[in-house]
Amino acid sequence: MRIGFLINDVMNEELPSTTLNLAKRAQEMGHEVWLMDVGDFIYDASDRLLVHARAPKEKKYRDTADYREALVSKEARRERIAAADLDILMLRNDPAADYERPWAQQAGLVFGYAAVKAGVIVLNDPVTLSKAINKMYFQYFPEAVRLKSLISRNEQDIIDFYYANAQKIIIKPLMGSGGRNVFLVQPEDEANIRQMIASVMRDGYIIAQEYFPPASKGDIRFFMVNGKPFRVGHKYAAVKRVGSGKDVRNNIHAGGHAEVAEVTDEILELAEIVRPKLVKDGIFFAGLDIVENRLLEINIFSPGGLGIASRLVHKDYISEMVGILEQKVAYKRYCTGHLDNVEMNTL
């Protein structure tokens, strides 16, 4: 299997990284692995999609940090490869992380779609990702699992929502990730609410969300693969993320920490409610952020934490994922011309 992983910036990929965990394991399992970032594509005069890609030279590495060092070193392999020669291209870049590089936010989607046209299996489907480039996509999931929300760039709309929800709401950018510019607005913030709104509004539209008190104790990042709860044996892939101190954010990159997650019947029921849309939209890999029976967010661009989940419960979710990718390549080989990219994502 020849597999490519697209990330925002190869030279600055942070650890822990689900992408690098997957790339390292796939390489160790004998596959040809290439990494590239959003500035590496070429669409040449012959209508070919090419990529400046890189890979570590060795087959095995002590850990993911060692793999990353080899990837960014001067000794790493660098080649210009044809995208059509890849079996799979995983789009693991996060457009929200490129808010200072507007040109980069759409690049993975544009060239991902070109890769589909070249016959590559592209995960997740780039057409659906283009519709989900901000948190508006979340609003299209069943209302029964979502918190009450408002999306606006009008200051008074948000203030009215604040008072309508007992002066306790979360505000965050409509396009954002990793806990950046997320604020809990409480009664004691009444005098400063306009400044808080102005700060978030610099990033565009604001999504205001009712405050859900159980979220203060952490949330569950629950993984869906092929439109189904991801598990190895009887252990579901999930991580409990707990914020630090009084910080409203539970994201690991925002200072939170990870614990073993208890996967309840409520979580499995919620997953079943959102599953049909994930299948319909061609979402191979998704991270659901859940508190009790409510879905706080859904990450379909670059859900992270799979390696953490593996370590917490001693189950090898990373190898299992690579095995699923191998199956997709086999399906494509046997069913040439009969399956489109959306179908391949959840087959």
C-alpha positions as CSV (number, residue, x, y, z in Angstrom):
1,M,0.0,0.0,0.0
2,R,1.2,3.5,-0.9
3,I,-0.3,6.0,1.5
4,G,0.1,9.8,1.8
5,F,-0.7,11.9,4.9
6,L,-1.5,15.6,4.4
7,I,-0.9,17.8,7.4
8,N,-0.7,21.6,7.8
9,D,3.1,21.8,8.1
10,V,5.4,18.8,8.0
11,M,8.3,20.6,9.6
12,N,6.2,21.8,12.6
13,E,3.9,18.9,13.4
14,E,3.3,18.8,17.2
15,L,3.3,15.8,19.4
16,P,1.3,13.9,20.4
17,S,0.2,13.4,16.8
18,T,-2.3,10.7,15.6
19,T,-1.1,11.4,12.1
20,L,2.5,10.5,12.9
21,N,1.5,7.5,14.9
22,L,-0.4,6.2,11.9
23,A,2.4,7.0,9.5
24,K,5.0,5.4,11.7
25,R,3.0,2.2,12.2
26,A,2.1,1.9,8.5
27,Q,5.8,2.2,7.6
28,E,6.7,-0.5,10.2
29,M,4.0,-2.8,8.7
30,G,5.8,-2.6,5.3
31,H,3.8,0.1,3.5
32,E,5.3,3.0,1.5
33,V,4.4,6.2,3.5
34,W,4.7,9.8,2.4
35,L,4.0,13.0,4.3
36,M,3.2,16.3,2.7
37,D,1.8,19.7,3.7
38,V,-0.7,22.1,2.1
39,G,2.0,23.9,0.2
40,D,3.4,20.9,-1.5
41,F,1.0,20.2,-4.4
42,I,1.6,20.8,-8.1
43,Y,-0.9,20.6,-10.9
44,D,1.3,20.5,-14.0
45,A,0.7,21.5,-17.6
46,S,-0.2,17.9,-18.4
47,D,-3.0,17.9,-15.9
48,R,-1.2,15.7,-13.5
49,L,-1.4,16.2,-9.7
50,L,2.1,15.9,-8.2
51,V,3.3,16.4,-4.6
52,H,6.6,17.3,-3.0
53,A,6.6,14.6,-0.3
54,R,9.0,13.3,2.3
55,A,9.6,10.2,4.4
56,P,12.1,9.0,6.9
57,K,14.7,6.6,5.5
58,E,14.6,3.8,8.1
59,K,11.7,1.3,8.5
60,K,11.6,1.3,12.3
61,Y,11.9,3.9,15.0
62,R,12.0,3.9,18.8
63,D,8.9,6.1,19.2
64,T,6.9,8.8,17.5
65,A,9.3,11.5,18.6
66,D,12.2,9.6,17.0
67,Y,10.1,9.2,13.8
68,R,9.3,12.9,13.7
69,E,13.0,13.8,14.1
70,A,13.9,11.6,11.2
71,L,11.1,13.0,9.1
72,V,12.3,16.6,9.5
73,S,16.0,15.9,9.3
74,K,18.2,16.6,6.3
75,E,18.6,12.9,5.7
76,A,14.9,12.4,5.1
77,R,13.8,11.2,1.7
78,R,12.4,13.9,-0.5
79,E,10.7,13.1,-3.8
80,R,8.2,14.6,-6.2
81,I,5.6,11.9,-6.5
82,A,2.5,11.5,-8.6
83,A,-0.7,11.6,-6.5
84,A,-2.2,9.0,-8.8
85,D,0.4,6.5,-7.6
86,L,-1.0,6.7,-4.1
87,D,-3.6,4.2,-3.0
88,I,-4.8,6.4,-0.1
89,L,-4.5,10.0,0.7
90,M,-5.5,10.9,4.3
91,L,-6.5,14.6,4.7
92,R,-5.2,15.3,8.2
93,N,-4.7,19.1,7.9
94,D,-6.9,21.4,10.0
95,P,-8.0,24.5,8.0
96,A,-8.8,26.3,11.3
97,A,-5.1,26.1,12.3
98,D,-4.2,28.0,9.2
99,Y,-6.2,31.1,10.1
100,E,-3.1,33.3,9.4
101,R,-2.6,31.6,6.0
102,P,-6.0,32.0,4.2
103,W,-4.6,30.4,1.0
104,A,-3.8,27.2,2.9
105,Q,-7.3,26.7,4.4
106,Q,-8.8,25.4,1.1
107,A,-5.7,23.8,-0.4
108,G,-6.2,20.3,1.1
109,L,-9.8,20.3,-0.1
110,V,-9.0,21.5,-3.6
111,F,-6.1,19.1,-4.2
112,G,-7.8,16.3,-2.3
113,Y,-10.7,16.5,-4.8
114,A,-8.2,16.4,-7.7
115,A,-6.7,13.3,-6.1
116,V,-10.1,11.7,-6.1
117,K,-10.4,12.4,-9.8
118,A,-7.0,10.8,-10.3
119,G,-8.4,7.5,-8.7
120,V,-7.0,7.9,-5.2
121,I,-9.0,6.9,-2.1
122,V,-9.2,10.2,-0.2
123,L,-10.2,10.1,3.5
124,N,-12.2,11.9,4.6
125,D,-14.2,12.8,1.5
126,P,-13.0,16.3,0.4
127,V,-16.4,17.4,-0.9
128,T,-18.0,16.8,2.5
129,L,-15.0,18.5,4.2
130,S,-15.5,21.6,2.1
131,K,-19.0,21.8,3.6
132,A,-17.7,21.3,7.1
133,I,-14.9,23.8,7.1
134,N,-16.5,25.6,10.0
135,K,-18.8,24.6,12.9
136,M,-22.0,25.2,10.9
137,Y,-21.7,21.6,9.8
138,F,-22.3,20.6,13.4
139,Q,-25.8,22.2,13.2
140,Y,-26.9,19.7,10.6
141,F,-26.8,16.8,13.0
142,P,-30.0,15.8,14.8
143,E,-31.2,18.5,17.2
144,A,-31.8,15.8,19.9
145,V,-28.0,15.5,20.6
146,R,-27.0,19.1,20.3
147,L,-26.8,22.0,22.8
148,K,-28.8,25.1,22.1
149,S,-26.7,27.4,19.9
150,L,-26.7,30.8,18.1
151,I,-24.5,31.8,15.2
152,S,-24.1,35.5,14.5
153,R,-21.8,38.4,14.0
154,N,-24.3,40.8,15.6
155,E,-23.2,41.8,19.1
156,Q,-26.8,42.3,20.4
157,D,-27.9,38.9,19.2
158,I,-25.2,37.3,21.3
159,I,-26.0,39.5,24.3
160,D,-29.7,38.6,24.1
161,F,-28.7,34.9,23.9
162,Y,-26.6,35.4,27.0
163,Y,-29.5,36.8,29.0
164,A,-31.9,34.1,27.7
165,N,-29.5,31.4,29.0
166,A,-29.1,32.6,32.6
167,Q,-26.1,34.7,31.8
168,K,-23.9,31.6,31.3
169,I,-22.8,30.7,27.8
170,I,-19.8,29.5,25.8
171,I,-18.6,31.7,22.9
172,K,-16.1,30.6,20.3
173,P,-15.2,31.3,16.6
174,L,-17.4,29.5,14.1
175,M,-14.2,28.4,12.4
176,G,-11.7,27.3,15.0
177,S,-10.1,24.3,16.7
178,G,-7.8,23.3,19.5
179,G,-9.6,25.5,22.1
180,R,-8.4,28.8,20.6
181,N,-10.6,31.8,21.6
182,V,-13.1,29.8,23.6
183,F,-14.6,31.7,26.5
184,L,-17.1,30.9,29.3
185,V,-19.2,34.1,29.8
186,Q,-20.8,34.1,33.3
187,P,-22.9,36.6,35.3
188,E,-19.7,38.2,36.7
189,D,-18.6,38.9,33.1
190,E,-21.6,41.1,32.3
191,A,-19.5,44.3,32.3
192,N,-16.9,42.9,29.9
193,I,-19.2,40.9,27.6
194,R,-18.8,43.3,24.7
195,Q,-15.0,43.1,24.9
196,M,-15.2,39.3,25.0
197,I,-17.5,39.3,21.9
198,A,-15.2,41.7,20.1
199,S,-12.2,39.5,20.8
200,V,-13.8,36.4,19.3
201,M,-15.5,38.3,16.5
202,R,-12.0,39.1,15.1
203,D,-12.0,35.6,13.7
204,G,-15.4,36.0,12.0
205,Y,-18.7,34.6,13.0
206,I,-19.3,33.6,16.6
207,I,-21.1,30.5,17.8
208,A,-22.7,30.9,21.2
209,Q,-23.7,27.8,23.0
210,E,-25.7,27.2,26.2
211,Y,-23.5,26.2,29.1
212,F,-23.8,22.5,30.0
213,P,-22.6,22.2,33.7
214,P,-21.4,18.6,33.4
215,A,-18.9,19.7,30.8
216,S,-16.8,21.3,33.6
217,K,-15.8,17.8,34.7
218,G,-14.4,17.0,31.2
219,D,-15.7,15.5,28.0
220,I,-15.2,12.2,26.1
221,R,-13.5,12.1,22.7
222,F,-15.2,9.1,21.1
223,F,-13.9,7.8,17.8
224,M,-16.0,6.7,14.9
225,V,-14.4,4.8,12.0
226,N,-16.3,3.6,8.9
227,G,-19.4,5.3,10.3
228,K,-19.3,3.0,13.4
229,P,-17.9,3.2,16.9
230,F,-14.2,2.2,16.7
231,R,-13.1,-0.6,18.9
232,V,-10.6,-3.4,19.3
233,G,-12.1,-6.4,21.0
234,H,-14.6,-5.1,23.5
235,K,-12.7,-1.8,24.1
236,Y,-14.1,1.3,22.4
237,A,-11.6,3.9,21.3
238,A,-12.2,6.9,23.6
239,V,-10.4,9.3,25.8
240,K,-11.8,11.4,28.7
241,R,-10.3,14.9,28.4
242,V,-10.3,17.0,31.6
243,G,-9.5,20.7,31.6
244,S,-6.8,22.3,33.8
245,G,-8.0,24.4,36.8
246,K,-10.7,26.9,35.8
247,D,-10.0,26.7,32.1
248,V,-13.3,25.9,30.3
249,R,-11.4,24.0,27.5
250,N,-10.7,20.3,27.8
251,N,-8.4,20.0,24.8
252,I,-5.2,18.2,25.4
253,H,-3.3,20.9,23.4
254,A,-4.9,23.6,25.6
255,G,-3.5,22.1,28.8
256,G,-6.0,19.4,29.6
257,H,-5.1,15.9,30.5
258,A,-6.3,12.5,29.5
259,E,-8.0,9.8,31.5
260,V,-9.6,6.4,30.8
261,A,-13.1,7.0,29.5
262,E,-16.2,5.2,30.6
263,V,-18.2,4.4,27.5
264,T,-21.8,4.4,28.6
265,D,-25.0,3.3,26.9
266,E,-25.8,7.0,26.4
267,I,-22.6,7.5,24.4
268,L,-23.3,4.5,22.2
269,E,-26.9,5.7,21.6
270,L,-25.6,9.1,20.7
271,A,-23.2,7.5,18.3
272,E,-26.0,5.6,16.7
273,I,-28.0,8.8,16.2
274,V,-25.2,10.6,14.4
275,R,-24.0,7.5,12.5
276,P,-26.3,7.8,9.4
277,K,-25.1,11.3,8.6
278,L,-21.4,10.3,8.9
279,V,-22.1,7.4,6.5
280,K,-24.1,9.5,4.0
281,D,-21.4,12.2,4.0
282,G,-18.4,9.9,3.5
283,I,-16.7,10.4,6.9
284,F,-14.2,7.7,7.5
285,F,-12.7,9.0,10.7
286,A,-14.5,11.3,13.2
287,G,-14.0,12.4,16.8
288,L,-17.2,13.1,18.7
289,D,-16.8,15.3,21.8
290,I,-19.5,14.1,24.2
291,V,-20.7,15.0,27.7
292,E,-23.4,12.6,29.0
293,N,-26.0,12.5,26.2
294,R,-24.9,15.7,24.4
295,L,-22.6,16.2,21.5
296,L,-20.5,19.3,22.1
297,E,-18.5,19.2,18.9
298,I,-17.5,16.9,16.0
299,N,-14.0,16.8,14.5
300,I,-13.8,15.4,11.0
301,F,-10.7,17.1,9.8
302,S,-7.9,15.9,12.1
303,P,-9.3,14.1,15.2
304,G,-6.5,13.4,17.6
305,G,-5.9,11.3,20.6
306,L,-6.0,7.8,19.1
307,G,-2.5,7.1,20.4
308,I,-3.4,8.3,23.8
309,A,-6.5,6.0,23.8
310,S,-4.2,3.1,22.9
311,R,-1.9,3.8,25.8
312,L,-4.6,4.3,28.3
313,V,-6.4,0.9,27.7
314,H,-3.5,-1.1,26.2
315,K,-5.2,-1.7,22.9
316,D,-3.5,-1.1,19.6
317,Y,-6.0,1.2,17.8
318,I,-3.2,2.5,15.5
319,S,-2.4,-1.0,14.0
320,E,-6.2,-1.7,13.7
321,M,-6.6,1.5,11.7
322,V,-3.8,0.7,9.3
323,G,-5.5,-2.8,8.8
324,I,-8.7,-1.0,7.9
325,L,-6.9,1.1,5.3
326,E,-5.4,-2.1,3.9
327,Q,-8.9,-3.5,3.5
328,K,-10.0,-0.4,1.6
329,V,-7.2,-0.8,-0.9
330,A,-8.3,-4.4,-1.5
331,Y,-11.9,-3.4,-1.9
332,K,-10.9,-0.8,-4.5
333,R,-8.8,-3.3,-6.4
334,Y,-11.7,-5.8,-6.6
335,C,-14.4,-3.3,-7.3
336,T,-12.8,-0.9,-9.7
337,G,-15.4,1.5,-11.2
338,H,-18.2,0.4,-8.9
339,L,-17.5,2.4,-5.7
340,D,-17.2,6.2,-5.5
341,N,-15.1,8.0,-2.9
342,V,-17.9,8.6,-0.5
343,E,-18.7,4.9,-0.4
344,M,-15.1,4.0,0.0
345,N,-14.9,6.2,3.1
346,T,-17.3,4.1,5.1
347,L,-17.0,0.7,3.4
